Amino acid sequence: MGETPASRRVDGRRARPGSKGLTAQRRRQLAGWLFLAPAVAYILFAFGLPVVYNVMLSFEQSSPATISSFTAPFAGFANYRAVFSDPTSVQAIVRTLEFTVGSLVGQFVIGFALALLFTLRFPGRRIARSLIIIPWLVPLLVTGVIFKFLFQLEGGAVNQVLLATGIVHHPVDWLDTPTLGLVSILVANIWLGVPFFVMLLYSALQDVPREVKEAAFMDGAGAFTRLRFIIVPIVRPVIEVTLLLGFVFTVKVFDLVIGLTGGGPANGTQLITTWSYNLSFQQFSFGLGAALNNVLLMLAVICAPLYLWFSRESLRASSGIAR
Amino acid sequence: MTRIDRSRSLRLLCMLVAAVAVVVALFPLYAVVVGSFESTYNLFSATYHLLPVSPTLANYRTVIGAQSGHVLTSLIVGLGTALLALVVAVPAAYALAKYQLRVTVLVVSALLVAQIIPSIVIASSLFLVFHWMHLLNSYVGLVLADGTYAVPFSVLVLRAFFFSLPNEVIQAATVDGASEWQTFRMIVLPLARSAVITVAVFAFLNGWGDFIFAVTVLNGASIEPITLGIYSYLGNYSQDWGAVMASVVFAVVPAAVMLALAQRYITSGLTAGSVVG
């Protein structure tokens, strides 16, 4: 794509020797910077400032009275000590990890199986593949509300199906115990995330010969071996990126929980995000909330180097016209 | 089994599994639509019904007055988010793809990392920052916050698109004496149309569906998007499920219409960028 230095020099207009050429180059650089400036300003304001401010807050003794002033008295590690000695916070951290691992396993297994399925030839596969993306349209809070409706004790569709198929004999009170409440959130989140996994894995699986995939579905004993030793290695890079993005998306799930259980019963389904929201916006302990936020930020940011490494292709410098 | 039998039964199996997947994917939405035409009394009965027992428009009558304003608010927020994403992302993506700036790698890395930062971290800080800047309870503040979903994604998608744009096109314009800005506006922007529309639609959907920033940086009733409208139903103990379901329809249909209208552009916009991965 790019020009060779020689061709650039032949183009007299661009590379005229002397000060005029330099000015053109400078002008171009300046234009590039101006094009970039709003984005840089936005990144600093909407990402840089909040992250830095969050770290500051986590070391401050905040109270409802300090909300109006930009800073509060320094508190050392008091907020972190408080967070790590508060059972609800610790449980929220553990629960977030359990929830994330559970979600990823469910999303990956179902998503990979469906992606594999959609690469095979059968009538209706195109329409099925496009219909399956529809859950994406639904705002996350709304998804939570819908699943709350489906998981109801009386007249909930989930209980109805379980009763009809004889899996349970009495309606299950999904949203009234912490464990089942978390299971409900997990189910909703898997439902939500599978289309993403299908989309990414499907495009990766295009590179695998069809015979190999058909055999993986059919041969009883050989199927798993084939899957593991032939198909997975081919699509491994995409699997890694997908799982990484899935992890990053799942640790920050918030809306879904608010819509489905609101963190209850008895804070039994609070995740880091919802409990931090509770600390900051319901108890007005912004310092504690910020400390818990930083735990979450650490979890997410651990992934940053990996993500950058996976994205190294797009990190290459511009394809543009060098002058 | 012979080979033919095998492939036929494989095909049947595939169709069956795909059908189950589609039913599971779509059933929750189907249940919402059915529920929206059902009286709350029937929704609370012990059994779930696949079709409304006694179809009624009562829920919509209840909700249309209560939620129309919220739908309008969400539209404004969605359009605002799309506008912000375009103004910030299109020129930046162009600069990051076609200009050799010293900060390119740094800025792209920052955008990748920005996608990772959890919204609750941003929301908690921005609440205090906005409080201080008097941006709470304003469209400007909410759109600035909602942009955090859309801006990094938009820049990265558009940048991938601009990579695929031949340099010769841009050079031809410059040689003809067009300024950098003229080239961008008259040549580059029209060529980027489907990528720009794709990005705008995604940004709109982000603003439309946002809840976390709405519930943090709006704390009065003066501006209330549809997600907050639905959220306010949740606290009540005796839930009016019929009204909730009708409101959910209000929260999904405009987004669906928007996406359907833009579908044509989105497919080409994303394949040109082929960045989803």
Chai-1 contact restraints between the chains, C-beta under 6 A:
chainA,res_idxA,chainB,res_idxB,connection_type,confidence,min_distance_angstrom,max_distance_angstrom,comment,restraint_id
A,A31,B,E180,contact,1.0,0.0,6.0,A-B,restraint_1
A,G32,B,A95,contact,1.0,0.0,6.0,A-B,restraint_2
A,G32,B,Y99,contact,1.0,0.0,6.0,A-B,restraint_3
A,G32,B,L101,contact,1.0,0.0,6.0,A-B,restraint_4
A,F35,B,P91,contact,1.0,0.0,6.0,A-B,restraint_5
A,F35,B,Y94,contact,1.0,0.0,6.0,A-B,restraint_6
A,F35,B,A95,contact,1.0,0.0,6.0,A-B,restraint_7
A,L36,B,A92,contact,1.0,0.0,6.0,A-B,restraint_8
A,L36,B,A95,contact,1.0,0.0,6.0,A-B,restraint_9
A,P38,B,V88,contact,1.0,0.0,6.0,A-B,restraint_10
A,A39,B,V88,contact,1.0,0.0,6.0,A-B,restraint_11
A,A39,B,A92,contact,1.0,0.0,6.0,A-B,restraint_12
A,Y42,B,V88,contact,1.0,0.0,6.0,A-B,restraint_13
A,Y42,B,V151,contact,1.0,0.0,6.0,A-B,restraint_14
A,I43,B,A110,contact,1.0,0.0,6.0,A-B,restraint_15
A,A46,B,T148,contact,1.0,0.0,6.0,A-B,restraint_16
A,F47,B,A114,contact,1.0,0.0,6.0,A-B,restraint_17
A,F47,B,I117,contact,1.0,0.0,6.0,A-B,restraint_18
A,P50,B,I122,contact,1.0,0.0,6.0,A-B,restraint_19
A,P50,B,S125,contact,1.0,0.0,6.0,A-B,restraint_20
A,P50,B,L126,contact,1.0,0.0,6.0,A-B,restraint_21
A,Y53,B,S125,contact,1.0,0.0,6.0,A-B,restraint_22
A,N54,B,V121,contact,1.0,0.0,6.0,A-B,restraint_23
A,N54,B,S125,contact,1.0,0.0,6.0,A-B,restraint_24
A,F70,B,W132,contact,1.0,0.0,6.0,A-B,restraint_25
A,L114,B,A21,contact,1.0,0.0,6.0,A-B,restraint_26
A,L117,B,C14,contact,1.0,0.0,6.0,A-B,restraint_27
A,L117,B,V17,contact,1.0,0.0,6.0,A-B,restraint_28
A,L120,B,C14,contact,1.0,0.0,6.0,A-B,restraint_29
A,F122,B,R11,contact,1.0,0.0,6.0,A-B,restraint_30
A,F122,B,C14,contact,1.0,0.0,6.0,A-B,restraint_31
A,F122,B,M15,contact,1.0,0.0,6.0,A-B,restraint_32
A,A128,B,A18,contact,1.0,0.0,6.0,A-B,restraint_33
A,A128,B,V22,contact,1.0,0.0,6.0,A-B,restraint_34
A,L131,B,V22,contact,1.0,0.0,6.0,A-B,restraint_35
A,I132,B,A25,contact,1.0,0.0,6.0,A-B,restraint_36
A,P135,B,A25,contact,1.0,0.0,6.0,A-B,restraint_37
A,L137,B,A255,contact,1.0,0.0,6.0,A-B,restraint_38
A,L137,B,A256,contact,1.0,0.0,6.0,A-B,restraint_39
A,V138,B,V252,contact,1.0,0.0,6.0,A-B,restraint_40
A,P139,B,G209,contact,1.0,0.0,6.0,A-B,restraint_41
A,P139,B,T227,contact,1.0,0.0,6.0,A-B,restraint_42
A,P139,B,A251,contact,1.0,0.0,6.0,A-B,restraint_43
A,L141,B,F211,contact,1.0,0.0,6.0,A-B,restraint_44
A,L141,B,T227,contact,1.0,0.0,6.0,A-B,restraint_45
A,V142,B,V248,contact,1.0,0.0,6.0,A-B,restraint_46
A,V142,B,A251,contact,1.0,0.0,6.0,A-B,restraint_47
A,V145,B,I230,contact,1.0,0.0,6.0,A-B,restraint_48
A,I146,B,P28,contact,1.0,0.0,6.0,A-B,restraint_49
A,I146,B,V32,contact,1.0,0.0,6.0,A-B,restraint_50
A,E154,B,A46,contact,1.0,0.0,6.0,A-B,restraint_51
A,G155,B,S45,contact,1.0,0.0,6.0,A-B,restraint_52
A,G155,B,Y48,contact,1.0,0.0,6.0,A-B,restraint_53
A,A157,B,A31,contact,1.0,0.0,6.0,A-B,restraint_54
A,A157,B,Y48,contact,1.0,0.0,6.0,A-B,restraint_55
A,Q160,B,Y48,contact,1.0,0.0,6.0,A-B,restraint_56
A,L200,B,G277,contact,1.0,0.0,6.0,A-B,restraint_57
A,M218,B,L10,contact,1.0,0.0,6.0,A-B,restraint_58
A,V248,B,I116,contact,1.0,0.0,6.0,A-B,restraint_59
A,K252,B,P118,contact,1.0,0.0,6.0,A-B,restraint_60
A,F254,B,I120,contact,1.0,0.0,6.0,A-B,restraint_61
A,F254,B,I212,contact,1.0,0.0,6.0,A-B,restraint_62
A,D255,B,F211,contact,1.0,0.0,6.0,A-B,restraint_63
A,T273,B,I120,contact,1.0,0.0,6.0,A-B,restraint_64
A,S276,B,I120,contact,1.0,0.0,6.0,A-B,restraint_65
A,S280,B,S124,contact,1.0,0.0,6.0,A-B,restraint_66
A,G289,B,S124,contact,1.0,0.0,6.0,A-B,restraint_67
A,N293,B,V121,contact,1.0,0.0,6.0,A-B,restraint_68
A,N293,B,S124,contact,1.0,0.0,6.0,A-B,restraint_69
A,L296,B,P118,contact,1.0,0.0,6.0,A-B,restraint_70
A,L297,B,V121,contact,1.0,0.0,6.0,A-B,restraint_71
A,A300,B,I116,contact,1.0,0.0,6.0,A-B,restraint_72
A,A300,B,P118,contact,1.0,0.0,6.0,A-B,restraint_73
A,A304,B,V113,contact,1.0,0.0,6.0,A-B,restraint_74
A,A304,B,I116,contact,1.0,0.0,6.0,A-B,restraint_75
A,Y307,B,L112,contact,1.0,0.0,6.0,A-B,restraint_76
A,L308,B,S109,contact,1.0,0.0,6.0,A-B,restraint_77
A,L308,B,L112,contact,1.0,0.0,6.0,A-B,restraint_78
A,S311,B,L112,contact,1.0,0.0,6.0,A-B,restraint_79
A,L315,B,V105,contact,1.0,0.0,6.0,A-B,restraint_80
A,L315,B,V108,contact,1.0,0.0,6.0,A-B,restraint_81
A,A317,B,T104,contact,1.0,0.0,6.0,A-B,restraint_82
A,S318,B,A97,contact,1.0,0.0,6.0,A-B,restraint_83
A,S318,B,K98,contact,1.0,0.0,6.0,A-B,restraint_84
A,S318,B,Q100,contact,1.0,0.0,6.0,A-B,restraint_85
A,S318,B,T104,contact,1.0,0.0,6.0,A-B,restraint_86
A,S319,B,F163,contact,1.0,0.0,6.0,A-B,restraint_87
A,G320,B,K98,contact,1.0,0.0,6.0,A-B,restraint_88
A,G320,B,Y99,contact,1.0,0.0,6.0,A-B,restraint_89
A,G320,B,Q100,contact,1.0,0.0,6.0,A-B,restraint_90
A,I321,B,N167,contact,1.0,0.0,6.0,A-B,restraint_91
A,A322,B,Q100,contact,1.0,0.0,6.0,A-B,restraint_92
